[in-house]
Structure formats: structure tokens, C-alpha cells
Amino acid sequence: MRWICALVVGSWAAIASAADQPKALPPYTKPTLIAHRGASADAPEHTIAAYELALKHGADFVEPDLQLTKDGVLVCLHDTTLERTTDVAQVYPDRAKEANGRKTWPVAEFTWAEIQKLDAGSWKGAKFAGARVVTFQQMIDTVKGKAGIIPETKAPEVYGKLGLNMEKALMEVLKANKLDTPGADPKTPIIIQSFSAASLKVLRKDHGCKLPLVYLLGAGETSKDDLKRTKEFADGIAPNKALVLARPGLVADAHELGMSVTVWTFRSGQTGKFKSVREEMAHFLKELKVDAVFTDNPDQFPKE
């Protein structure tokens, strides 16, 4: 009789333990660490150094923002212009455009061959001098088989007006790497994200994309009706921290619709009331029940 009681108690303990385990909605399988622009707190964003450091710190996914060169090559850069993270002003001083009273060097004004001549590391520190802008293909070569990839289509409408099709270029690169369908490479899951609802709709409708799509939110669009509309073209939402803190019920509402919630961006020195970025991420993951977080500090992800 004792062994039966022990077995029952043990079974209930196992069930309770399983119930206590953190959960996450698809496309995630657990509370997920996404390295924002790579390990961008400690290495120049969107460089091989940042991506490799993100892998070293155990990132589940690595994020490349995508831009398009004049000759249609997808490159990993956050900005639509080159001046913040490269020495373009020194290398091509006469190629600037005027925008809002300042000089800018749009990515789309340069070919890939020209962009390869730029230093994308010195701005972060002398030890990164000589780091280069990388193509999406080079990013895939670095990360594939080691972590997931969550590319973002940045300003696709800007490129569309120039006759450049970002969605088409993205799907072509993914297909060439046999990453264009869910589960194609279990070691390298792919999620596509965008602030552009139109871009996500184009991917789904015009390109038959079956990969998970995530809609980025910077403001508004958080009511239940908003979420229902978003559900028509996306599998998940990615609000910023402020939106979730202002309406914590957003997470439960999205989950009720079967939509995952990915929150951005967690970084040291910008943690609000929290003592550390680790504590802040833990609060969002464990208390607010979000599914994944973008962070510049993947080494600070709370793994317990």
C-alpha cells in the first residue's frame, strides 16, 4: 500500500512540477532569448563579432535588421542610412544627401561593393576597427545550425518606391538556404518580423510564406479588436516594454487568440524601476508571462 501511495504522491508532484514550468506560445517552445542586433551592448551591432558573441552567450535567436543596397543585396543594418554605424562620411564625403537639415548617406544609394569598403566597427571601439557591414547571407552562414534567426524587414515601403522588393529578396535568400518553410532546419528556426503590416501581408499573400510572422508595435494597436485584426496577418505581436507595462492584460489577450508576445528592448542602463536588466527580463517573463524578449545583453538573460 505504501508504494501505491508513494507512486500517487510522486505522480502528483511530477504533474505539479510540470505545471510550474515556464511555458511559451508557438513559434517558441520556451521563454526565449533573442539577441537584439546580436550582442549589441558589447560588440558593434550587426557585425560578425556581435553575432558570434550572441551565440557564445546562448541566444536562442539572433536578430538581423535588413536593408537593401542599390544593387538589391540584403545587408544587416538597423538604419536606412550608413552614417551612424560606419565611416561613410569619411570614405564617401561627397555622396551625402540632405534630409531635415542634416547630411545622410542612404543605404540604397550605394552598391554592395561600395559598402564593403566601410568600417562598421570603429564607432564602438578601437578593438573593432575594420569590422564590416555583413550581408544577410553572411549572417546566416554565421548563425545557421547554432540558433534561430528572426530577420526584420526595415522600411520596406522606402525600398519599394525605389523599385526594390525586400520581401522577394528575403524569401529568395531563405529559399537558397533551405530555410523558407517551418521546420526545414530544426536547429535554425526562422521567424520574420516587421513594423509594416503591409510587408507581412505581402509575405503571406504574394510569396506564400508559411513561416511565423510577428507584428512589431511601438504605439497603440493593443485593444482586443486591434489584436483580432492583427491575427489575420500575423502569428504574434512584439510590443515595446512601455505598452506591456501600461496594459499588462495585453499578454493574456494575445495568448487567448493564440498569438505569441515578444517584447523589446531590454538593455543595461535603461531598466526603469528594476535594479538590473536581468531582474527586468525576469519580471516580464515570469510575472507578465511574455514568451520572448529582445535584449542587447544576452549574457544577462535569466535562465533559472
LINCOR-V824052 format. One record per residue. N is the residue number from 0. RES is the residue in one small letter. PHI is phi in whole degrees, -180 to 180 (none if undefined). BURIAL is 1 if it has 9 or more other ideal C-beta (glycine too) atoms within 8 Angstrom, else 0. Layout:
{{N/RES/PHI/BURIAL} {N/RES/PHI/BURIAL}}
This chain:
{{0/m/none/0} {1/r/-60/0} {2/w/-69/0} {3/i/-66/0} {4/c/-61/0} {5/a/-64/0} {6/l/-65/0} {7/v/-64/0} {8/v/-60/0} {9/g/-62/0} {10/s/-65/0} {11/w/-64/0} {12/a/-64/0} {13/a/-66/0} {14/i/-65/0} {15/a/-63/0} {16/s/-63/0} {17/a/-63/0} {18/a/-66/0} {19/d/-80/0} {20/q/-68/0} {21/p/-60/0} {22/k/-119/0} {23/a/-152/1} {24/l/-82/1} {25/p/-56/0} {26/p/-84/1} {27/y/-88/1} {28/t/-114/0} {29/k/-164/0} {30/p/-55/1} {31/t/-114/1} {32/l/-99/1} {33/i/-114/1} {34/a/-79/1} {35/h/-75/1} {36/r/61/1} {37/g/86/1} {38/a/-82/1} {39/s/-77/1} {40/a/-74/0} {41/d/-115/0} {42/a/-146/1} {43/p/-60/1} {44/e/-53/1} {45/h/56/1} {46/t/-117/1} {47/i/-58/1} {48/a/-59/1} {49/a/-69/1} {50/y/-69/1} {51/e/-66/1} {52/l/-68/1} {53/a/-61/1} {54/l/-64/1} {55/k/-60/0} {56/h/-86/1} {57/g/84/1} {58/a/-60/1} {59/d/-77/1} {60/f/-134/1} {61/v/-120/1} {62/e/-104/1} {63/p/-106/1} {64/d/-79/1} {65/l/-115/1} {66/q/-129/1} {67/l/-121/1} {68/t/-78/1} {69/k/-57/0} {70/d/-99/0} {71/g/81/0} {72/v/-94/1} {73/l/-75/1} {74/v/-122/1} {75/c/-96/1} {76/l/-150/1} {77/h/-77/0} {78/d/-87/1} {79/t/-79/1} {80/t/-123/1} {81/l/-99/1} {82/e/-70/1} {83/r/-70/0} {84/t/-117/1} {85/t/-141/1} {86/d/-96/1} {87/v/-57/1} {88/a/-64/1} {89/q/-86/0} {90/v/-77/1} {91/y/-129/1} {92/p/-61/0} {93/d/-95/0} {94/r/-105/0} {95/a/-73/1} {96/k/-113/0} {97/e/-92/0} {98/a/-146/0} {99/n/54/0} {100/g/79/0} {101/r/-135/0} {102/k/-85/1} {103/t/-136/1} {104/w/-126/1} {105/p/-62/1} {106/v/-55/1} {107/a/-68/1} {108/e/-90/0} {109/f/-124/1} {110/t/-80/1} {111/w/-62/1} {112/a/-60/0} {113/e/-71/0} {114/i/-68/1} {115/q/-61/0} {116/k/-82/0} {117/l/-89/1} {118/d/-92/1} {119/a/-109/1} {120/g/-122/1} {121/s/-60/1} {122/w/-60/1} {123/k/-87/0} {124/g/164/0} {125/a/-59/0} {126/k/-69/0} {127/f/-102/1} {128/a/-56/0} {129/g/93/0} {130/a/-62/1} {131/r/-112/1} {132/v/-62/1} {133/v/-115/1} {134/t/-80/1} {135/f/-61/1} {136/q/-63/1} {137/q/-65/1} {138/m/-65/1} {139/i/-60/1} {140/d/-59/0} {141/t/-78/1} {142/v/-101/1} {143/k/-54/1} {144/g/86/0} {145/k/-118/0} {146/a/-165/1} {147/g/-77/1} {148/i/-129/1} {149/i/-128/1} {150/p/-68/1} {151/e/-116/1} {152/t/-79/1} {153/k/-99/1} {154/a/47/0} {155/p/-61/1} {156/e/-67/1} {157/v/-59/1} {158/y/-73/1} {159/g/-60/1} {160/k/-66/0} {161/l/-96/0} {162/g/83/0} {163/l/-108/1} {164/n/-105/0} {165/m/-67/1} {166/e/-64/1} {167/k/-63/0} {168/a/-62/1} {169/l/-63/1} {170/m/-66/1} {171/e/-65/0} {172/v/-67/1} {173/l/-62/1} {174/k/-64/1} {175/a/-62/0} {176/n/-99/1} {177/k/56/0} {178/l/-125/1} {179/d/-91/1} {180/t/-129/0} {181/p/-57/1} {182/g/77/0} {183/a/-59/0} {184/d/-134/1} {185/p/-56/0} {186/k/-82/0} {187/t/-136/1} {188/p/-64/1} {189/i/-119/1} {190/i/-128/1} {191/i/-110/1} {192/q/-128/1} {193/s/-167/1} {194/f/-80/0} {195/s/-95/1} {196/a/-62/1} {197/a/-61/0} {198/s/-64/1} {199/l/-66/1} {200/k/-65/1} {201/v/-63/1} {202/l/-59/1} {203/r/-72/1} {204/k/-82/0} {205/d/-84/0} {206/h/-114/1} {207/g/60/0} {208/c/-68/1} {209/k/-104/0} {210/l/-69/1} {211/p/-61/1} {212/l/-118/1} {213/v/-124/1} {214/y/-97/1} {215/l/-80/1} {216/l/-123/1} {217/g/-106/0} {218/a/-164/0} {219/g/59/0} {220/e/55/0} {221/t/-117/1} {222/s/-73/0} {223/k/-61/0} {224/d/-67/0} {225/d/-59/1} {226/l/-64/1} {227/k/-63/1} {228/r/-68/0} {229/t/-65/1} {230/k/-58/1} {231/e/-70/0} {232/f/-132/1} {233/a/-138/1} {234/d/-95/1} {235/g/-158/1} {236/i/-118/1} {237/a/-134/1} {238/p/-82/1} {239/n/-79/1} {240/k/-58/1} {241/a/-61/0} {242/l/-64/1} {243/v/-71/1} {244/l/-66/0} {245/a/-72/0} {246/r/-142/0} {247/p/-57/0} {248/g/-65/0} {249/l/-56/1} {250/v/-64/1} {251/a/-64/1} {252/d/-64/1} {253/a/-66/1} {254/h/-62/1} {255/e/-61/0} {256/l/-89/1} {257/g/81/0} {258/m/-103/1} {259/s/-76/1} {260/v/-127/1} {261/t/-115/1} {262/v/-114/1} {263/w/-132/1} {264/t/-118/1} {265/f/-98/1} {266/r/-149/1} {267/s/-58/1} {268/g/88/0} {269/q/-134/0} {270/t/-113/1} {271/g/60/0} {272/k/-78/0} {273/f/-85/1} {274/k/-70/0} {275/s/-151/1} {276/v/-68/1} {277/r/-64/1} {278/e/-65/1} {279/e/-65/1} {280/m/-62/1} {281/a/-61/1} {282/h/-62/1} {283/f/-66/1} {284/l/-76/1} {285/k/-92/1} {286/e/-93/0} {287/l/-89/1} {288/k/66/1} {289/v/-72/1} {290/d/-92/1} {291/a/-156/1} {292/v/-133/1} {293/f/-91/1} {294/t/-144/1} {295/d/-77/1} {296/n/-120/1} {297/p/-61/1} {298/d/-71/0} {299/q/-101/1} {300/f/-62/1} {301/p/-77/1} {302/k/-91/0} {303/e/-78/0}}
